[in-house]
Every structure is written in structure tokens, then in C-alpha cells.
Amino acid sequence: MKIRFTFFVVLLTLFAQVPNSFGQSLFKRYINSILMDTSDITRPQFLVYPTIAYAPETSWEIGFSSLYVYYANRDTTNRLSEVNGFTFVTLENQYGIWFDHALYTDQNKWLFLGRIRVQSFPLFYHGVGMDTPEDYTARVDANQIIIKERALRKVGKNLFIGPELDFQRTSSVNFVPRSGDSFDELPLGYEGSNNLGLGLGLVYDSRHNVLNVRDAFFSELALLRFDGAWGSTFDFTSLISDTRIYRPMGKNNVLAAQLLGQFNFGQVPFNQLALLGGESIMRGYYYGRFRDNNQLATQVEYRFLPLPLGFTDRIGAAVFAGAGTVFPEFDISSLKKVVFSAGGGLRFLLFPKKDIYTRLDVAFTQEGTGFYIFIGEAF
């Protein structure tokens, strides 16, 4: 299980104590602007901070995370747009460059949702299905490019529709068995693949701040076709349904819930099967610990934003629980096993005027514990 630490909160504390003789430095003014949040709410804000992580498959990992948030035309009636960036290198000569974004144009006429991943990074492969061993059967060394983008046009109040694109390239794939012996059960796509999915997305989105939603409803239905006619190595269809509801509980608390379904039909390579786990849903399980053609997962979270501590209004907390499964066929008889996760965490109000928190979560499962530090809520 990877554990990632962030030095950001430590840096805030240390540099806040820098003597006044150094107080005019650009860096201290930058730190103070975050601590005090004295900037105009309409102005864009940018944050960058170092991270360090350790995992058996990567050794030590050193990186930088960044966040850029803004309102289109500096108009706060527009929804808050955000771009998250993360880049890292490891002592095993691995690397990654990640970008995630949710961008709203003026008057929220267009919504661009997407992510980009360029990485040379090992993956743990446990096999396919819910009855796979807890210890991984192979480490998969591979180079990956992942580009997922939705360009959605507003067609009604909070309703968006538009094309979706999903491109995934996996190359230089090498399955390294955990036991050191040969790996006989190589899955579909073990030689690498290039798969381009084209389709249509329908989204209902009433969120105003995607990093911390307090009262909204979000639902996405997407249909993607991967086909050799436009260059895909494999032919298959993917249907994704993601529904989230957020309800205020009193003045500061929020009850949030999510139901995620992914259903694949056709020849699906191992890297594009439905993957259960990660930092967003089913926290505590390694991303891809369980994989199969289909997935159903749900989670509920109660957020205290902030806690009624009296001496500060920048500390919050959350408790959460989730359940999920993967299965080969879209049939009730295939739902043989469900796994659970639960946990809690602390929150620090990073940008008070924009209501953005950074989170530290600890999740517990039957197989171990996961730790997560990110800006913005898990969903």
C-alpha cells in the first residue's frame, strides 16, 4: 500500500514563523496569502507543493502537486473551475505526469471534464474476479498514455450533453511474476494495446464547487465504443453510470453519497477492465485490486465542514463507508462477493473564500489500511 506524505501543511507552519526581516520575500507573501486568504475571491488562485511517497514497487517517490482554480470572467455566478496537476519520479527510474480538470465557460454554457496520464509506472495484477489472492500474482511494468475528455454543451438547466473520447495506450508491457517463476495465465492485452473510444455523454450537474460540494446533484451516463475502424486494438463497448447526491445537514455538515456502475461488453484488455479501489471510491483497496468486466460500487460520507472547535474554523473532519464488487456477466448470479471499506479523516480549509479543503483520510479494509492526502473531497 502506497503512503504519500505532503510537506505543504508543514511548510505553511514553518514559513509563517519567518522573522519580519525576511517577510517581504515573494515566498512568504505567497504563504501568507494562503494562510490568511486575503486575495479577492474573484481572482484565480494557484498552489504548488512537494510530496514524497514510498511503495514496494516504486521505492521512494518524489513529486510536486499543483492546483489552479478560477471563475470564468472572474464572475462568481459562474461555477468554480479547477485544474489539478501532479508529477513525480521514483528511485526506480519511473515517472508520471497527471492532469485532471473540470472547466466551466462563461454562464456555464460548456463543461469540459477530463484527465491526462503519461506514466512509466508498475501496476500490481491480482488476476480477474473477486476470488483472486490478496498477494499480487504479477507486477506489470508498462508505459501508459491515458486521455479522457468530455466536451459537454448545456442544453437545459444543469443538463449537459456532448461527445466523449477515451484513448489508452499501453506499451513495453512486462509481467513479472511475484514468485519469480514464469507467468502462464497472461490476460488479454498483455502485449500492449492502443484503444480509442468514441461516444456520447449525458450529464446532470448542479454543483457550483466541484472540490467541495455542499448541496447538489450530479449524474453522468456515458456510452463509449472502442473499435478497430478507428484504430483500436480491441473491439468493445463501455457503459458508465455515476450518480452523486449532496445534502446539507444543518449549517456546516454535509451528507454525500455515490453509486458507480461500469459495464463492459466485448474483448476488454486487462488494463481497461472495471477496476475497483483507489483514492476516490473504495478507499483502502489498491486501485485495481479487483478487476472484471463489470463493477458496482457505492459509498456514503458525512462531512463536518468545519468542526465546531471554537478556536478555529479551518479544521474539519469526515467519516465514510463503502461497498463494491466486480463480476464477469451482467447477471445477479454473478454477484458472488462484496467487499467493504470504512474510515475517517481530517480536513484543513485551504482557501476559505472559495471553500476548498485539503483532506487526510485513513481507510480500513479486510486486507489492510490506506492513507490519502489530496486537495478536494474524494467525490
DRENDO-1510 file (C-alpha; in Angstrom, 1 decimal, always signed):
<recs>
REC; n; res; u; v; w
REC; 1; MET; +0.0; +0.0; +0.0 .
REC; 2; LYS; +1.5; +3.3; -1.0 .
REC; 3; ILE; +1.7; +6.0; +1.6 .
REC; 4; ARG; +2.1; +9.6; +0.4 .
REC; 5; PHE; +3.1; +12.5; +2.6 .
REC; 6; THR; +2.7; +16.1; +1.8 .
REC; 7; PHE; +5.0; +18.8; +3.1 .
REC; 8; PHE; +2.5; +21.6; +2.4 .
REC; 9; VAL; +1.0; +22.0; +5.8 .
REC; 10; VAL; +4.5; +21.8; +7.4 .
REC; 11; LEU; +5.7; +24.5; +5.0 .
REC; 12; LEU; +2.8; +26.7; +5.9 .
REC; 13; THR; +3.6; +26.4; +9.6 .
REC; 14; LEU; +7.3; +26.9; +9.3 .
REC; 15; PHE; +7.3; +29.9; +6.9 .
REC; 16; ALA; +4.6; +31.6; +8.9 .
REC; 17; GLN; +7.2; +31.9; +11.6 .
REC; 18; VAL; +9.9; +33.5; +9.4 .
REC; 19; PRO; +11.2; +36.8; +11.0 .
REC; 20; ASN; +9.9; +40.1; +9.7 .
REC; 21; SER; +13.3; +40.9; +8.2 .
REC; 22; PHE; +12.6; +38.3; +5.6 .
REC; 23; GLY; +8.9; +39.0; +5.5 .
REC; 24; GLN; +8.9; +40.8; +2.2 .
REC; 25; SER; +10.1; +37.8; +0.2 .
REC; 26; LEU; +7.7; +36.6; -2.5 .
REC; 27; PHE; +7.5; +33.2; -1.0 .
REC; 28; LYS; +6.4; +34.5; +2.4 .
REC; 29; ARG; +3.8; +36.7; +0.8 .
REC; 30; TYR; +2.6; +33.6; -1.1 .
REC; 31; ILE; +2.4; +31.6; +2.1 .
REC; 32; ASN; +0.6; +34.4; +4.0 .
REC; 33; SER; -1.9; +34.8; +1.2 .
REC; 34; ILE; -2.9; +31.2; +1.7 .
REC; 35; LEU; -2.9; +31.3; +5.5 .
REC; 36; MET; -4.9; +34.5; +5.6 .
REC; 37; ASP; -6.7; +34.2; +2.2 .
REC; 38; THR; -6.5; +37.9; +1.7 .
REC; 39; SER; -7.0; +37.7; -2.1 .
REC; 40; ASP; -10.0; +38.9; -3.9 .
REC; 41; ILE; -12.5; +36.0; -4.2 .
REC; 42; THR; -12.8; +36.6; -8.0 .
REC; 43; ARG; -9.1; +36.3; -8.6 .
REC; 44; PRO; -7.7; +32.9; -9.8 .
REC; 45; GLN; -5.5; +31.1; -7.2 .
REC; 46; PHE; -2.6; +28.8; -7.8 .
REC; 47; LEU; -0.9; +26.4; -5.3 .
REC; 48; VAL; +2.1; +24.1; -5.7 .
REC; 49; TYR; +3.6; +21.9; -3.0 .
REC; 50; PRO; +6.1; +18.9; -2.8 .
REC; 51; THR; +5.1; +15.3; -2.0 .
REC; 52; ILE; +7.0; +12.2; -1.1 .
REC; 53; ALA; +5.8; +8.6; -1.1 .
REC; 54; TYR; +7.0; +5.1; -0.6 .
REC; 55; ALA; +5.8; +1.8; -2.0 .
REC; 56; PRO; +7.5; -1.6; -2.5 .
REC; 57; GLU; +7.0; -1.5; -6.3 .
REC; 58; THR; +8.5; +2.0; -6.7 .
REC; 59; SER; +10.8; +2.6; -3.7 .
REC; 60; TRP; +10.9; +6.4; -2.9 .
REC; 61; GLU; +8.8; +8.7; -5.0 .
REC; 62; ILE; +9.4; +12.5; -5.1 .
REC; 63; GLY; +6.9; +14.8; -6.7 .
REC; 64; PHE; +5.0; +18.1; -6.9 .
REC; 65; SER; +1.3; +18.7; -6.8 .
REC; 66; SER; -0.5; +21.8; -8.1 .
REC; 67; LEU; -3.9; +23.3; -8.1 .
REC; 68; TYR; -5.3; +26.2; -10.2 .
REC; 69; VAL; -8.9; +27.4; -9.5 .
REC; 70; TYR; -10.8; +30.3; -11.1 .
REC; 71; TYR; -14.2; +31.6; -12.1 .
REC; 72; ALA; -14.7; +32.3; -15.8 .
REC; 73; ASN; -14.5; +36.1; -16.4 .
REC; 74; ARG; -13.9; +36.4; -12.7 .
REC; 75; ASP; -17.7; +36.2; -12.2 .
REC; 76; THR; -18.6; +34.2; -9.1 .
REC; 77; THR; -22.0; +33.4; -10.5 .
REC; 78; ASN; -20.1; +31.0; -12.8 .
REC; 79; ARG; -19.1; +27.7; -11.4 .
REC; 80; LEU; -15.6; +27.2; -10.0 .
REC; 81; SER; -13.2; +25.7; -12.5 .
REC; 82; GLU; -10.2; +23.7; -11.3 .
REC; 83; VAL; -7.1; +22.1; -12.8 .
REC; 84; ASN; -5.1; +19.6; -10.7 .
REC; 85; GLY; -1.6; +18.6; -11.7 .
REC; 86; PHE; +0.8; +16.0; -10.3 .
REC; 87; THR; +4.3; +15.0; -11.5 .
REC; 88; PHE; +6.7; +12.5; -9.9 .
REC; 89; VAL; +9.9; +10.5; -10.3 .
REC; 90; THR; +11.0; +7.4; -8.4 .
REC; 91; LEU; +14.3; +5.9; -7.4 .
REC; 92; GLU; +13.5; +3.0; -9.8 .
REC; 93; ASN; +13.5; +5.4; -12.8 .
REC; 94; GLN; +9.8; +5.6; -13.1 .
REC; 95; TYR; +7.8; +8.8; -13.7 .
REC; 96; GLY; +4.4; +10.2; -14.2 .
REC; 97; ILE; +2.6; +13.4; -15.3 .
REC; 98; TRP; -1.0; +13.7; -14.4 .
REC; 99; PHE; -3.6; +16.5; -15.1 .
REC; 100; ASP; -7.3; +16.4; -14.1 .
REC; 101; HIS; -9.7; +19.2; -14.9 .
REC; 102; ALA; -13.3; +20.4; -14.6 .
REC; 103; LEU; -13.7; +23.6; -16.6 .
REC; 104; TYR; -16.8; +25.8; -17.0 .
REC; 105; THR; -17.1; +28.6; -19.5 .
REC; 106; ASP; -19.0; +31.8; -19.0 .
REC; 107; GLN; -22.6; +31.3; -17.9 .
REC; 108; ASN; -21.7; +27.7; -17.6 .
REC; 109; LYS; -22.6; +27.1; -21.3 .
REC; 110; TRP; -19.8; +24.5; -21.7 .
REC; 111; LEU; -18.4; +21.9; -19.3 .
REC; 112; PHE; -15.1; +20.2; -20.1 .
REC; 113; LEU; -14.3; +17.2; -17.8 .
REC; 114; GLY; -11.2; +15.2; -18.3 .
REC; 115; ARG; -7.9; +13.8; -17.3 .
REC; 116; ILE; -4.5; +13.1; -18.8 .
REC; 117; ARG; -1.9; +10.5; -17.6 .
REC; 118; VAL; +1.5; +9.9; -19.1 .
REC; 119; GLN; +3.5; +7.5; -16.9 .
REC; 120; SER; +6.0; +4.7; -16.7 .
REC; 121; PHE; +4.8; +3.0; -13.6 .
REC; 122; PRO; +4.3; -0.5; -12.3 .
REC; 123; LEU; +0.9; -2.0; -11.6 .
REC; 124; PHE; +0.0; -4.8; -9.3 .
REC; 125; TYR; -2.0; -7.6; -11.0 .
REC; 126; HIS; -4.0; -9.9; -8.8 .
REC; 127; GLY; -6.0; -11.6; -11.6 .
REC; 128; VAL; -9.6; -11.2; -12.7 .
REC; 129; GLY; -12.6; -11.5; -10.4 .
REC; 130; MET; -13.4; -11.4; -6.7 .
REC; 131; ASP; -11.7; -14.7; -5.8 .
REC; 132; THR; -8.2; -13.5; -6.6 .
REC; 133; PRO; -5.4; -13.8; -4.0 .
REC; 134; GLU; -4.7; -10.9; -1.6 .
REC; 135; ASP; -1.0; -11.0; -2.6 .
REC; 136; TYR; -0.5; -9.9; -6.2 .
REC; 137; THR; +0.4; -12.5; -8.8 .
REC; 138; ALA; +2.5; -10.3; -11.0 .
REC; 139; ARG; +3.9; -6.8; -11.2 .
REC; 140; VAL; +3.2; -5.3; -14.5 .
REC; 141; ASP; +5.8; -2.8; -15.8 .
REC; 142; ALA; +4.4; -0.7; -18.6 .
REC; 143; ASN; +4.4; +2.7; -20.3 .
REC; 144; GLN; +0.9; +4.3; -20.4 .
REC; 145; ILE; -0.8; +7.2; -22.0 .
REC; 146; ILE; -4.4; +7.9; -20.9 .
REC; 147; ILE; -6.5; +10.7; -22.3 .
REC; 148; LYS; -10.2; +11.0; -21.3 .
REC; 149; GLU; -12.2; +14.1; -22.3 .
REC; 150; ARG; -15.8; +15.2; -22.3 .
REC; 151; ALA; -17.0; +18.4; -24.2 .
REC; 152; LEU; -20.5; +18.9; -22.9 .
REC; 153; ARG; -22.9; +21.7; -24.0 .
REC; 154; LYS; -25.6; +23.0; -21.7 .
REC; 155; VAL; -29.0; +22.2; -23.2 .
REC; 156; GLY; -31.2; +22.9; -20.1 .
REC; 157; LYS; -30.9; +23.9; -16.5 .
REC; 158; ASN; -28.0; +21.9; -15.2 .
REC; 159; LEU; -28.2; +19.4; -18.1 .
REC; 160; PHE; -25.3; +18.9; -20.4 .
REC; 161; ILE; -24.7; +16.6; -23.5 .
REC; 162; GLY; -21.8; +16.1; -25.8 .
REC; 163; PRO; -19.1; +13.8; -27.2 .
REC; 164; GLU; -16.7; +11.8; -25.1 .
REC; 165; LEU; -13.3; +10.5; -26.0 .
REC; 166; ASP; -11.2; +7.9; -24.2 .
REC; 167; PHE; -7.7; +7.0; -25.5 .
REC; 168; GLN; -5.5; +4.5; -23.8 .
REC; 169; ARG; -2.1; +3.3; -25.0 .
REC; 170; THR; -0.1; +0.6; -23.1 .
REC; 171; SER; +3.3; -0.3; -24.4 .
REC; 172; SER; +6.5; -2.1; -23.2 .
REC; 173; VAL; +4.4; -4.4; -21.1 .
REC; 174; ASN; +6.2; -6.9; -19.0 .
REC; 175; PHE; +4.5; -9.3; -16.5 .
REC; 176; VAL; +6.9; -10.1; -13.7 .
REC; 177; PRO; +5.6; -12.9; -11.5 .
REC; 178; ARG; +5.7; -12.4; -7.8 .
REC; 179; SER; +7.1; -15.8; -7.2 .
REC; 180; GLY; +9.9; -15.4; -9.8 .
REC; 181; ASP; +8.5; -18.2; -11.9 .
REC; 182; SER; +7.1; -17.9; -15.4 .
REC; 183; PHE; +3.6; -16.4; -15.7 .
REC; 184; ASP; +1.4; -18.8; -17.6 .
REC; 185; GLU; -2.0; -17.1; -17.4 .
REC; 186; LEU; -1.4; -13.9; -19.4 .
REC; 187; PRO; -4.5; -11.8; -19.8 .
REC; 188; LEU; -5.9; -10.1; -22.9 .
REC; 189; GLY; -3.7; -7.1; -23.8 .
REC; 190; TYR; -0.5; -8.5; -22.2 .
REC; 191; GLU; +1.4; -7.4; -25.3 .
REC; 192; GLY; +0.2; -3.9; -25.1 .
REC; 193; SER; -2.6; -2.1; -27.0 .
REC; 194; ASN; -3.9; +1.2; -28.4 .
REC; 195; ASN; -7.6; +1.7; -27.8 .
REC; 196; LEU; -9.7; +4.7; -28.8 .
REC; 197; GLY; -13.2; +5.0; -27.5 .
REC; 198; LEU; -15.7; +7.4; -29.0 .
REC; 199; GLY; -19.1; +8.1; -27.7 .
REC; 200; LEU; -21.7; +10.3; -26.1 .
REC; 201; GLY; -22.2; +11.6; -22.6 .
REC; 202; LEU; -25.2; +12.9; -20.8 .
REC; 203; VAL; -24.6; +14.8; -17.5 .
REC; 204; TYR; -26.9; +16.5; -15.0 .
REC; 205; ASP; -24.7; +18.7; -12.8 .
REC; 206; SER; -25.9; +21.3; -10.3 .
REC; 207; ARG; -22.5; +21.6; -8.5 .
REC; 208; HIS; -21.0; +25.0; -8.0 .
REC; 209; ASN; -17.7; +23.9; -6.5 .
REC; 210; VAL; -16.5; +20.5; -7.6 .
REC; 211; LEU; -13.8; +20.4; -4.9 .
REC; 212; ASN; -16.3; +20.7; -2.1 .
REC; 213; VAL; -20.0; +20.2; -2.9 .
REC; 214; ARG; -22.5; +21.1; -0.2 .
REC; 215; ASP; -25.9; +20.9; -1.9 .
REC; 216; ALA; -26.2; +19.5; -5.3 .
REC; 217; PHE; -26.9; +16.5; -7.6 .
REC; 218; PHE; -24.6; +15.0; -10.2 .
REC; 219; SER; -25.3; +12.2; -12.6 .
REC; 220; GLU; -23.4; +11.0; -15.6 .
REC; 221; LEU; -24.3; +8.4; -18.2 .
REC; 222; ALA; -21.7; +7.7; -20.8 .
REC; 223; LEU; -21.5; +5.2; -23.7 .
REC; 224; LEU; -18.2; +4.6; -25.5 .
REC; 225; ARG; -17.3; +2.3; -28.4 .
REC; 226; PHE; -13.8; +1.1; -28.9 .
REC; 227; ASP; -13.4; -0.2; -32.5 .
REC; 228; GLY; -10.8; -1.2; -35.0 .
REC; 229; ALA; -12.5; +1.0; -37.5 .
REC; 230; TRP; -10.8; +4.0; -35.8 .
REC; 231; GLY; -7.6; +2.3; -34.7 .
REC; 232; SER; -8.4; +0.3; -31.6 .
REC; 233; THR; -6.6; -2.9; -31.0 .
REC; 234; PHE; -9.7; -4.4; -29.4 .
REC; 235; ASP; -13.4; -4.1; -30.1 .
REC; 236; PHE; -15.6; -3.5; -27.0 .
REC; 237; THR; -18.2; -1.2; -25.6 .
REC; 238; SER; -18.2; +0.5; -22.2 .
REC; 239; LEU; -21.2; +1.9; -20.3 .
REC; 240; ILE; -20.6; +4.1; -17.3 .
REC; 241; SER; -23.1; +5.4; -14.8 .
REC; 242; ASP; -22.0; +7.7; -11.9 .
REC; 243; THR; -24.6; +9.3; -9.6 .
REC; 244; ARG; -23.8; +11.5; -6.6 .
REC; 245; ILE; -26.1; +13.4; -4.2 .
REC; 246; TYR; -25.1; +16.0; -1.6 .
REC; 247; ARG; -27.4; +17.3; +1.1 .
REC; 248; PRO; -26.6; +19.9; +3.8 .
REC; 249; MET; -27.2; +18.7; +7.4 .
REC; 250; GLY; -27.6; +21.8; +9.5 .
REC; 251; LYS; -25.3; +24.8; +8.9 .
REC; 252; ASN; -21.9; +23.2; +8.2 .
REC; 253; ASN; -22.3; +19.5; +7.8 .
REC; 254; VAL; -22.9; +17.6; +4.5 .
REC; 255; LEU; -24.2; +14.1; +3.8 .
REC; 256; ALA; -22.8; +12.8; +0.4 .
REC; 257; ALA; -23.5; +9.5; -1.4 .
REC; 258; GLN; -22.3; +7.9; -4.6 .
REC; 259; LEU; -23.3; +5.0; -6.8 .
REC; 260; LEU; -20.9; +3.9; -9.6 .
REC; 261; GLY; -21.5; +1.3; -12.2 .
REC; 262; GLN; -19.2; +0.3; -15.1 .
REC; 263; PHE; -20.2; -2.3; -17.6 .
REC; 264; ASN; -18.0; -3.6; -20.5 .
REC; 265; PHE; -19.0; -5.8; -23.4 .
REC; 266; GLY; -16.6; -7.5; -25.9 .
REC; 267; GLN; -12.9; -8.1; -25.9 .
REC; 268; VAL; -11.6; -5.9; -23.0 .
REC; 269; PRO; -7.9; -5.7; -22.3 .
REC; 270; PHE; -6.8; -6.2; -18.7 .
REC; 271; ASN; -5.9; -2.5; -18.2 .
REC; 272; GLN; -9.4; -1.4; -19.2 .
REC; 273; LEU; -11.5; -3.8; -17.2 .
REC; 274; ALA; -13.6; -2.2; -14.4 .
REC; 275; LEU; -11.1; -1.5; -11.6 .
REC; 276; LEU; -12.2; -1.4; -8.0 .
REC; 277; GLY; -10.2; +0.6; -5.4 .
REC; 278; GLY; -8.3; +3.8; -5.3 .
REC; 279; GLU; -8.3; +7.2; -3.6 .
REC; 280; SER; -11.9; +8.2; -4.7 .
REC; 281; ILE; -14.2; +5.2; -4.2 .
REC; 282; MET; -13.5; +2.0; -2.1 .
REC; 283; ARG; -10.6; +3.8; -0.3 .
REC; 284; GLY; -8.3; +1.3; +1.4 .
REC; 285; TYR; -8.1; -1.0; -1.6 .
REC; 286; TYR; -5.3; -0.7; -4.1 .
REC; 287; TYR; -6.6; +0.7; -7.4 .
REC; 288; GLY; -7.2; -2.4; -9.5 .
REC; 289; ARG; -7.1; -4.9; -6.6 .
REC; 290; PHE; -10.2; -6.4; -8.1 .
REC; 291; ARG; -11.0; -6.2; -11.8 .
REC; 292; ASP; -13.5; -7.7; -14.2 .
REC; 293; ASN; -15.9; -6.8; -17.0 .
REC; 294; ASN; -18.3; -5.1; -14.7 .
REC; 295; GLN; -18.3; -3.1; -11.4 .
REC; 296; LEU; -20.8; -1.8; -8.9 .
REC; 297; ALA; -19.6; +0.3; -6.0 .
REC; 298; THR; -21.2; +2.7; -3.6 .
REC; 299; GLN; -20.1; +4.9; -0.7 .
REC; 300; VAL; -21.6; +7.4; +1.8 .
REC; 301; GLU; -19.7; +10.1; +3.6 .
REC; 302; TYR; -20.6; +12.5; +6.4 .
REC; 303; ARG; -18.6; +15.7; +6.4 .
REC; 304; PHE; -18.1; +18.3; +9.3 .
REC; 305; LEU; -17.0; +21.4; +7.5 .
REC; 306; PRO; -15.8; +22.8; +9.8 .
REC; 307; LEU; -15.8; +21.2; +13.2 .
REC; 308; PRO; -17.3; +23.4; +16.0 .
REC; 309; LEU; -13.9; +23.8; +17.8 .
REC; 310; GLY; -14.3; +27.4; +18.9 .
REC; 311; PHE; -10.6; +28.4; +18.5 .
REC; 312; THR; -10.5; +27.9; +14.7 .
REC; 313; ASP; -13.0; +27.5; +11.8 .
REC; 314; ARG; -10.5; +25.9; +9.4 .
REC; 315; ILE; -10.4; +22.3; +10.8 .
REC; 316; GLY; -13.0; +19.8; +9.6 .
REC; 317; ALA; -13.5; +16.0; +9.6 .
REC; 318; ALA; -15.3; +13.2; +7.7 .
REC; 319; VAL; -16.4; +9.6; +8.2 .
REC; 320; PHE; -17.2; +7.3; +5.3 .
REC; 321; ALA; -18.0; +3.7; +4.3 .
REC; 322; GLY; -18.2; +1.9; +1.0 .
REC; 323; ALA; -19.1; -1.4; -0.6 .
REC; 324; GLY; -18.2; -2.8; -4.0 .
REC; 325; THR; -17.9; -5.8; -6.3 .
REC; 326; VAL; -16.7; -6.8; -9.8 .
REC; 327; PHE; -18.3; -9.5; -11.8 .
REC; 328; PRO; -18.0; -11.1; -15.3 .
REC; 329; GLU; -21.6; -11.0; -16.6 .
REC; 330; PHE; -24.4; -8.6; -16.1 .
REC; 331; ASP; -26.4; -11.1; -14.1 .
REC; 332; ILE; -27.4; -11.3; -10.5 .
REC; 333; SER; -26.0; -14.8; -10.2 .
REC; 334; SER; -22.5; -13.3; -10.9 .
REC; 335; LEU; -22.7; -11.1; -7.7 .
REC; 336; LYS; -20.8; -13.6; -5.6 .
REC; 337; LYS; -18.8; -11.4; -3.2 .
REC; 338; VAL; -18.9; -7.9; -1.9 .
REC; 339; VAL; -16.0; -6.1; -0.1 .
REC; 340; PHE; -16.3; -3.2; +2.3 .
REC; 341; SER; -14.2; -0.3; +3.4 .
REC; 342; ALA; -14.7; +2.4; +6.1 .
REC; 343; GLY; -12.7; +5.2; +7.7 .
REC; 344; GLY; -12.4; +8.8; +8.5 .
REC; 345; GLY; -10.2; +11.8; +8.2 .
REC; 346; LEU; -9.3; +15.4; +8.9 .
REC; 347; ARG; -9.8; +18.5; +6.8 .
REC; 348; PHE; -8.0; +21.8; +6.6 .
REC; 349; LEU; -9.7; +24.8; +5.0 .
REC; 350; LEU; -7.1; +25.8; +2.4 .
REC; 351; PHE; -8.9; +28.6; +0.6 .
REC; 352; PRO; -11.7; +30.0; +2.9 .
REC; 353; LYS; -13.2; +32.3; +0.4 .
REC; 354; LYS; -13.6; +29.6; -2.2 .
REC; 355; ASP; -14.5; +26.9; +0.4 .
REC; 356; ILE; -11.7; +24.4; -0.6 .
REC; 357; TYR; -10.3; +21.9; +1.9 .
REC; 358; THR; -7.4; +19.6; +1.8 .
REC; 359; ARG; -8.1; +16.1; +3.2 .
REC; 360; LEU; -6.2; +13.4; +5.1 .
REC; 361; ASP; -8.1; +10.1; +5.0 .
REC; 362; VAL; -7.4; +6.8; +6.7 .
REC; 363; ALA; -9.4; +3.8; +5.3 .
REC; 364; PHE; -9.7; +0.3; +6.7 .
REC; 365; THR; -10.5; -2.9; +4.8 .
REC; 366; GLN; -10.3; -6.6; +5.4 .
REC; 367; GLU; -6.9; -6.5; +3.7 .
REC; 368; GLY; -5.2; -3.6; +5.3 .
REC; 369; THR; -5.2; +0.2; +5.7 .
REC; 370; GLY; -4.9; +3.0; +3.2 .
REC; 371; PHE; -3.7; +6.7; +3.7 .
REC; 372; TYR; -4.6; +9.5; +1.3 .
REC; 373; ILE; -3.7; +13.2; +1.2 .
REC; 374; PHE; -5.4; +15.3; -1.5 .
REC; 375; ILE; -6.9; +18.7; -2.2 .
REC; 376; GLY; -10.6; +18.5; -2.5 .
REC; 377; GLU; -13.1; +15.8; -1.4 .
REC; 378; ALA; -13.0; +12.2; -2.7 .
REC; 379; PHE; -16.2; +12.8; -4.7 .
</recs>
